[in-house]
Amino acid sequence: MLPVPVAGLSPADAQEYAAMVFFAQRAAAADRRFELSAANALVVAEICRRLDGIPLALELAAARVPALGLTALLARLDDRFRVLKGTGRPLDQRHGTLHAAFDWSYSLLARDEQRVFNRLGTFAGSFSLASAAACVAEGSIDTSEAMDLIGRLVDRSLVTALAVDPPRYALLETARYYALERLTATEELETARGRMAATILHLLDAAYQEYWSLDEEIWLHRYALELENVRAALEWATVNDSELAVALFGSAWPLLVETDLHTEARTCYSQVLTLLSDALPKAGLADSGSDRHLRFGAAMRSGPVRSRARRGNARCDGRHSIALLRADAAGG
């Protein structure tokens, strides 16, 4: 893989990266009018990032520039395996399509490795080894075996080990799309997404408990990297599992508030609130017997979700709201 520019760089700095240079050379070969410039550098940079700096993917994408242009090409990368099919030119006969390259790598995996790889595709962001193992362990694959299988996928470069402490892992975006395609083909996608959402709820339960006592910076360092997975879990649950959506948001709101995502928190809160008639009556939050429902009740009654409260007030307001709800449940 070629180095890609990180988001936020200036056009001049982005143009220095190897993936940018490679894409520009291939695009110019396909269309003599193409020239990498300050005007198009940021779009090219996003294309390079979305394609993970994979040379074959960049080469096939560059070949589409004459027909699609950069902006339309970028917009269609969610369907990259169709967009980046071969065109019948010598390039394609030599290298095959991007999809064929993944087919070949996937065919080399043992069956259990394939199953774990597929399920890891449900994570929208990076993940810890413990969360990944809990998500993919099922049937003949226990948690310990799942960890070993993830290690093998790292060795095969299908899963990336990130240089962070504590260790985290991720699928490249292109690999993730391939894994989701495999889940769709075997009609396992919704089940796998549900398992991921349940795994994230378990993680958020721990985060919620630690929120009230752990140092704020330590807590954020531990859980802020889960935001993309939290969003994916909430998105799935809001459509497919009302009860899970209520529980997820009840435990997730401190993370949204402490990362200053107030607008997103209020939008998500409003969406989940409409589900309460299906998941749990609003009046029953206090006496539902579920601590997760009490957490959602706290989000309803406290300021951090409804308004842009100061971060320092979030814990205080949340504690007060939960205390009131527990008193209501006890009849006090």
Disulfide bonds with the S-S distance in Angstrom:
none
